[in-house]
Amino acid sequence: LPAGYGRMKPDLVTYGSLVRGSNLVSGCKVLSGTSVASPVVAGAVALLA
């Protein structure tokens, strides 16, 4: 997508609400927030680099 001065910049969005994660007690837990979305974004950025 065009940004200032003709540069290209990616816009990246991901899920971060009601994501199933692991839990030591019950085996599974529903999580929400930036701590859930951050690893997905970090992985996508690593693939872009």
PDB file of N, CA, C and O in Angstrom:
ATOM      1  N   LEU A   1       0.839  -1.185   0.000  1.00  0.00           N
ATOM      2  CA  LEU A   1       0.000   0.000   0.000  1.00  0.00           C
ATOM      3  C   LEU A   1       0.876   1.238   0.000  1.00  0.00           C
ATOM      4  O   LEU A   1       1.882   1.283   0.707  1.00  0.00           O
ATOM      5  N   PRO A   2       0.511   2.236  -0.777  1.00  0.00           N
ATOM      6  CA  PRO A   2       1.338   3.444  -0.841  1.00  0.00           C
ATOM      7  C   PRO A   2       1.353   4.198   0.480  1.00  0.00           C
ATOM      8  O   PRO A   2       0.327   4.341   1.144  1.00  0.00           O
ATOM      9  N   ALA A   3       2.515   4.669   0.840  1.00  0.00           N
ATOM     10  CA  ALA A   3       2.680   5.540   2.000  1.00  0.00           C
ATOM     11  C   ALA A   3       3.341   6.820   1.498  1.00  0.00           C
ATOM     12  O   ALA A   3       3.513   6.995   0.292  1.00  0.00           O
ATOM     13  N   GLY A   4       3.705   7.698   2.392  1.00  0.00           N
ATOM     14  CA  GLY A   4       4.332   8.944   1.984  1.00  0.00           C
ATOM     15  C   GLY A   4       5.585   8.740   1.149  1.00  0.00           C
ATOM     16  O   GLY A   4       6.319   7.777   1.369  1.00  0.00           O
ATOM     17  N   TYR A   5       5.840   9.618   0.206  1.00  0.00           N
ATOM     18  CA  TYR A   5       7.034   9.614  -0.639  1.00  0.00           C
ATOM     19  C   TYR A   5       7.141   8.376  -1.522  1.00  0.00           C
ATOM     20  O   TYR A   5       8.250   7.972  -1.873  1.00  0.00           O
ATOM     21  N   GLY A   6       6.024   7.769  -1.888  1.00  0.00           N
ATOM     22  CA  GLY A   6       6.036   6.638  -2.798  1.00  0.00           C
ATOM     23  C   GLY A   6       6.499   5.322  -2.195  1.00  0.00           C
ATOM     24  O   GLY A   6       6.649   4.338  -2.919  1.00  0.00           O
ATOM     25  N   ARG A   7       6.729   5.279  -0.890  1.00  0.00           N
ATOM     26  CA  ARG A   7       7.163   4.032  -0.257  1.00  0.00           C
ATOM     27  C   ARG A   7       5.990   3.064  -0.145  1.00  0.00           C
ATOM     28  O   ARG A   7       4.827   3.467  -0.140  1.00  0.00           O
ATOM     29  N   MET A   8       6.320   1.792  -0.057  1.00  0.00           N
ATOM     30  CA  MET A   8       5.301   0.776   0.173  1.00  0.00           C
ATOM     31  C   MET A   8       5.375   0.350   1.637  1.00  0.00           C
ATOM     32  O   MET A   8       6.464   0.180   2.186  1.00  0.00           O
ATOM     33  N   LYS A   9       4.223   0.180   2.260  1.00  0.00           N
ATOM     34  CA  LYS A   9       4.209  -0.286   3.648  1.00  0.00           C
ATOM     35  C   LYS A   9       3.127  -1.351   3.790  1.00  0.00           C
ATOM     36  O   LYS A   9       2.034  -1.200   3.244  1.00  0.00           O
ATOM     37  N   PRO A  10       3.417  -2.413   4.510  1.00  0.00           N
ATOM     38  CA  PRO A  10       2.381  -3.435   4.712  1.00  0.00           C
ATOM     39  C   PRO A  10       1.475  -3.085   5.891  1.00  0.00           C
ATOM     40  O   PRO A  10       1.931  -2.527   6.889  1.00  0.00           O
ATOM     41  N   ASP A  11       0.216  -3.410   5.771  1.00  0.00           N
ATOM     42  CA  ASP A  11      -0.716  -3.364   6.897  1.00  0.00           C
ATOM     43  C   ASP A  11      -0.952  -4.805   7.318  1.00  0.00           C
ATOM     44  O   ASP A  11      -1.265  -5.657   6.488  1.00  0.00           O
ATOM     45  N   LEU A  12      -0.805  -5.069   8.579  1.00  0.00           N
ATOM     46  CA  LEU A  12      -0.908  -6.434   9.074  1.00  0.00           C
ATOM     47  C   LEU A  12      -1.879  -6.468  10.239  1.00  0.00           C
ATOM     48  O   LEU A  12      -1.723  -5.720  11.204  1.00  0.00           O
ATOM     49  N   VAL A  13      -2.877  -7.329  10.155  1.00  0.00           N
ATOM     50  CA  VAL A  13      -3.830  -7.507  11.252  1.00  0.00           C
ATOM     51  C   VAL A  13      -3.933  -8.995  11.563  1.00  0.00           C
ATOM     52  O   VAL A  13      -3.639  -9.835  10.713  1.00  0.00           O
ATOM     53  N   THR A  14      -4.346  -9.310  12.763  1.00  0.00           N
ATOM     54  CA  THR A  14      -4.503 -10.703  13.165  1.00  0.00           C
ATOM     55  C   THR A  14      -5.575 -10.818  14.242  1.00  0.00           C
ATOM     56  O   THR A  14      -6.074  -9.816  14.755  1.00  0.00           O
ATOM     57  N   TYR A  15      -5.906 -12.021  14.562  1.00  0.00           N
ATOM     58  CA  TYR A  15      -6.889 -12.291  15.608  1.00  0.00           C
ATOM     59  C   TYR A  15      -6.254 -12.110  16.981  1.00  0.00           C
ATOM     60  O   TYR A  15      -5.042 -12.266  17.124  1.00  0.00           O
ATOM     61  N   GLY A  16      -7.032 -11.792  17.965  1.00  0.00           N
ATOM     62  CA  GLY A  16      -6.518 -11.632  19.319  1.00  0.00           C
ATOM     63  C   GLY A  16      -7.611 -11.791  20.356  1.00  0.00           C
ATOM     64  O   GLY A  16      -7.471 -11.342  21.493  1.00  0.00           O
ATOM     65  N   SER A  17      -8.697 -12.430  19.961  1.00  0.00           N
ATOM     66  CA  SER A  17      -9.828 -12.574  20.866  1.00  0.00           C
ATOM     67  C   SER A  17     -10.371 -13.997  20.787  1.00  0.00           C
ATOM     68  O   SER A  17     -10.540 -14.550  19.700  1.00  0.00           O
ATOM     69  N   LEU A  18     -10.638 -14.575  21.940  1.00  0.00           N
ATOM     70  CA  LEU A  18     -11.214 -15.920  22.033  1.00  0.00           C
ATOM     71  C   LEU A  18     -10.358 -16.967  21.321  1.00  0.00           C
ATOM     72  O   LEU A  18     -10.874 -17.777  20.551  1.00  0.00           O
ATOM     73  N   VAL A  19      -9.049 -16.948  21.580  1.00  0.00           N
ATOM     74  CA  VAL A  19      -8.102 -17.898  21.000  1.00  0.00           C
ATOM     75  C   VAL A  19      -7.841 -18.994  22.028  1.00  0.00           C
ATOM     76  O   VAL A  19      -7.593 -18.700  23.197  1.00  0.00           O
ATOM     77  N   ARG A  20      -7.893 -20.242  21.605  1.00  0.00           N
ATOM     78  CA  ARG A  20      -7.633 -21.351  22.530  1.00  0.00           C
ATOM     79  C   ARG A  20      -6.137 -21.517  22.732  1.00  0.00           C
ATOM     80  O   ARG A  20      -5.360 -21.540  21.777  1.00  0.00           O
ATOM     81  N   GLY A  21      -5.753 -21.631  23.997  1.00  0.00           N
ATOM     82  CA  GLY A  21      -4.362 -21.848  24.356  1.00  0.00           C
ATOM     83  C   GLY A  21      -4.251 -22.970  25.372  1.00  0.00           C
ATOM     84  O   GLY A  21      -5.257 -23.506  25.835  1.00  0.00           O
ATOM     85  N   SER A  22      -3.032 -23.318  25.710  1.00  0.00           N
ATOM     86  CA  SER A  22      -2.825 -24.419  26.654  1.00  0.00           C
ATOM     87  C   SER A  22      -2.864 -23.925  28.097  1.00  0.00           C
ATOM     88  O   SER A  22      -2.557 -22.768  28.386  1.00  0.00           O
ATOM     89  N   ASN A  23      -3.245 -24.823  28.987  1.00  0.00           N
ATOM     90  CA  ASN A  23      -3.339 -24.530  30.409  1.00  0.00           C
ATOM     91  C   ASN A  23      -2.891 -25.778  31.167  1.00  0.00           C
ATOM     92  O   ASN A  23      -3.328 -26.884  30.847  1.00  0.00           O
ATOM     93  N   LEU A  24      -2.032 -25.615  32.160  1.00  0.00           N
ATOM     94  CA  LEU A  24      -1.519 -26.764  32.909  1.00  0.00           C
ATOM     95  C   LEU A  24      -2.601 -27.501  33.682  1.00  0.00           C
ATOM     96  O   LEU A  24      -2.525 -28.720  33.838  1.00  0.00           O
ATOM     97  N   VAL A  25      -3.605 -26.785  34.168  1.00  0.00           N
ATOM     98  CA  VAL A  25      -4.627 -27.399  35.014  1.00  0.00           C
ATOM     99  C   VAL A  25      -5.696 -28.108  34.184  1.00  0.00           C
ATOM    100  O   VAL A  25      -5.950 -29.296  34.381  1.00  0.00           O
ATOM    101  N   SER A  26      -6.319 -27.382  33.260  1.00  0.00           N
ATOM    102  CA  SER A  26      -7.439 -27.959  32.511  1.00  0.00           C
ATOM    103  C   SER A  26      -7.060 -28.394  31.101  1.00  0.00           C
ATOM    104  O   SER A  26      -7.879 -28.992  30.404  1.00  0.00           O
ATOM    105  N   GLY A  27      -5.838 -28.108  30.669  1.00  0.00           N
ATOM    106  CA  GLY A  27      -5.396 -28.517  29.338  1.00  0.00           C
ATOM    107  C   GLY A  27      -5.700 -27.509  28.252  1.00  0.00           C
ATOM    108  O   GLY A  27      -5.002 -27.468  27.239  1.00  0.00           O
ATOM    109  N   CYS A  28      -6.733 -26.688  28.441  1.00  0.00           N
ATOM    110  CA  CYS A  28      -7.140 -25.736  27.405  1.00  0.00           C
ATOM    111  C   CYS A  28      -7.753 -24.505  28.071  1.00  0.00           C
ATOM    112  O   CYS A  28      -8.452 -24.615  29.079  1.00  0.00           O
ATOM    113  N   LYS A  29      -7.486 -23.341  27.500  1.00  0.00           N
ATOM    114  CA  LYS A  29      -8.003 -22.093  28.057  1.00  0.00           C
ATOM    115  C   LYS A  29      -8.247 -21.114  26.912  1.00  0.00           C
ATOM    116  O   LYS A  29      -7.486 -21.091  25.944  1.00  0.00           O
ATOM    117  N   VAL A  30      -9.289 -20.316  27.013  1.00  0.00           N
ATOM    118  CA  VAL A  30      -9.576 -19.285  26.016  1.00  0.00           C
ATOM    119  C   VAL A  30      -8.873 -18.002  26.437  1.00  0.00           C
ATOM    120  O   VAL A  30      -9.034 -17.538  27.565  1.00  0.00           O
ATOM    121  N   LEU A  31      -8.095 -17.434  25.524  1.00  0.00           N
ATOM    122  CA  LEU A  31      -7.304 -16.242  25.802  1.00  0.00           C
ATOM    123  C   LEU A  31      -7.707 -15.104  24.879  1.00  0.00           C
ATOM    124  O   LEU A  31      -8.238 -15.339  23.793  1.00  0.00           O
ATOM    125  N   SER A  32      -7.457 -13.873  25.305  1.00  0.00           N
ATOM    126  CA  SER A  32      -7.712 -12.690  24.488  1.00  0.00           C
ATOM    127  C   SER A  32      -6.677 -11.629  24.805  1.00  0.00           C
ATOM    128  O   SER A  32      -6.118 -11.608  25.901  1.00  0.00           O
ATOM    129  N   GLY A  33      -6.421 -10.749  23.851  1.00  0.00           N
ATOM    130  CA  GLY A  33      -5.549  -9.606  24.091  1.00  0.00           C
ATOM    131  C   GLY A  33      -4.325  -9.579  23.199  1.00  0.00           C
ATOM    132  O   GLY A  33      -4.137 -10.435  22.335  1.00  0.00           O
ATOM    133  N   THR A  34      -3.495  -8.566  23.433  1.00  0.00           N
ATOM    134  CA  THR A  34      -2.301  -8.385  22.607  1.00  0.00           C
ATOM    135  C   THR A  34      -1.268  -9.479  22.841  1.00  0.00           C
ATOM    136  O   THR A  34      -0.459  -9.761  21.958  1.00  0.00           O
ATOM    137  N   SER A  35      -1.284 -10.099  24.017  1.00  0.00           N
ATOM    138  CA  SER A  35      -0.326 -11.178  24.271  1.00  0.00           C
ATOM    139  C   SER A  35      -0.636 -12.405  23.421  1.00  0.00           C
ATOM    140  O   SER A  35       0.235 -13.253  23.229  1.00  0.00           O
ATOM    141  N   VAL A  36      -1.845 -12.512  22.917  1.00  0.00           N
ATOM    142  CA  VAL A  36      -2.211 -13.593  22.007  1.00  0.00           C
ATOM    143  C   VAL A  36      -1.864 -13.204  20.572  1.00  0.00           C
ATOM    144  O   VAL A  36      -1.401 -14.045  19.801  1.00  0.00           O
ATOM    145  N   ALA A  37      -2.080 -11.956  20.209  1.00  0.00           N
ATOM    146  CA  ALA A  37      -1.856 -11.501  18.842  1.00  0.00           C
ATOM    147  C   ALA A  37      -0.381 -11.262  18.528  1.00  0.00           C
ATOM    148  O   ALA A  37       0.038 -11.453  17.386  1.00  0.00           O
ATOM    149  N   SER A  38       0.407 -10.854  19.504  1.00  0.00           N
ATOM    150  CA  SER A  38       1.815 -10.497  19.263  1.00  0.00           C
ATOM    151  C   SER A  38       2.645 -11.613  18.641  1.00  0.00           C
ATOM    152  O   SER A  38       3.391 -11.337  17.702  1.00  0.00           O
ATOM    153  N   PRO A  39       2.559 -12.855  19.106  1.00  0.00           N
ATOM    154  CA  PRO A  39       3.358 -13.904  18.470  1.00  0.00           C
ATOM    155  C   PRO A  39       2.986 -14.149  17.008  1.00  0.00           C
ATOM    156  O   PRO A  39       3.849 -14.490  16.200  1.00  0.00           O
ATOM    157  N   VAL A  40       1.722 -13.979  16.666  1.00  0.00           N
ATOM    158  CA  VAL A  40       1.293 -14.158  15.280  1.00  0.00           C
ATOM    159  C   VAL A  40       1.898 -13.068  14.401  1.00  0.00           C
ATOM    160  O   VAL A  40       2.387 -13.349  13.307  1.00  0.00           O
ATOM    161  N   VAL A  41       1.866 -11.831  14.877  1.00  0.00           N
ATOM    162  CA  VAL A  41       2.448 -10.712  14.129  1.00  0.00           C
ATOM    163  C   VAL A  41       3.958 -10.888  14.004  1.00  0.00           C
ATOM    164  O   VAL A  41       4.517 -10.651  12.933  1.00  0.00           O
ATOM    165  N   ALA A  42       4.621 -11.295  15.074  1.00  0.00           N
ATOM    166  CA  ALA A  42       6.071 -11.498  15.032  1.00  0.00           C
ATOM    167  C   ALA A  42       6.443 -12.567  14.012  1.00  0.00           C
ATOM    168  O   ALA A  42       7.422 -12.409  13.282  1.00  0.00           O
ATOM    169  N   GLY A  43       5.687 -13.637  13.954  1.00  0.00           N
ATOM    170  CA  GLY A  43       5.947 -14.684  12.968  1.00  0.00           C
ATOM    171  C   GLY A  43       5.740 -14.205  11.547  1.00  0.00           C
ATOM    172  O   GLY A  43       6.521 -14.543  10.658  1.00  0.00           O
ATOM    173  N   ALA A  44       4.691 -13.417  11.320  1.00  0.00           N
ATOM    174  CA  ALA A  44       4.432 -12.884   9.982  1.00  0.00           C
ATOM    175  C   ALA A  44       5.529 -11.925   9.547  1.00  0.00           C
ATOM    176  O   ALA A  44       5.953 -11.952   8.391  1.00  0.00           O
ATOM    177  N   VAL A  45       5.992 -11.082  10.456  1.00  0.00           N
ATOM    178  CA  VAL A  45       7.072 -10.142  10.138  1.00  0.00           C
ATOM    179  C   VAL A  45       8.359 -10.902   9.833  1.00  0.00           C
ATOM    180  O   VAL A  45       9.109 -10.514   8.938  1.00  0.00           O
ATOM    181  N   ALA A  46       8.619 -11.973  10.564  1.00  0.00           N
ATOM    182  CA  ALA A  46       9.811 -12.786  10.300  1.00  0.00           C
ATOM    183  C   ALA A  46       9.752 -13.395   8.903  1.00  0.00           C
ATOM    184  O   ALA A  46      10.779 -13.502   8.233  1.00  0.00           O
ATOM    185  N   LEU A  47       8.571 -13.791   8.460  1.00  0.00           N
ATOM    186  CA  LEU A  47       8.430 -14.340   7.116  1.00  0.00           C
ATOM    187  C   LEU A  47       8.603 -13.270   6.041  1.00  0.00           C
ATOM    188  O   LEU A  47       9.061 -13.571   4.939  1.00  0.00           O
ATOM    189  N   LEU A  48       8.242 -12.024   6.351  1.00  0.00           N
ATOM    190  CA  LEU A  48       8.400 -10.923   5.393  1.00  0.00           C
ATOM    191  C   LEU A  48       9.851 -10.485   5.255  1.00  0.00           C
ATOM    192  O   LEU A  48      10.250  -9.984   4.204  1.00  0.00           O
ATOM    193  N   ALA A  49      10.642 -10.669   6.307  1.00  0.00           N
ATOM    194  CA  ALA A  49      12.027 -10.173   6.316  1.00  0.00           C
ATOM    195  C   ALA A  49      12.942 -11.008   5.450  1.00  0.00           C
ATOM    196  O   ALA A  49      14.134 -10.720   5.353  1.00  0.00           O
TER     197      ALA A  49
END
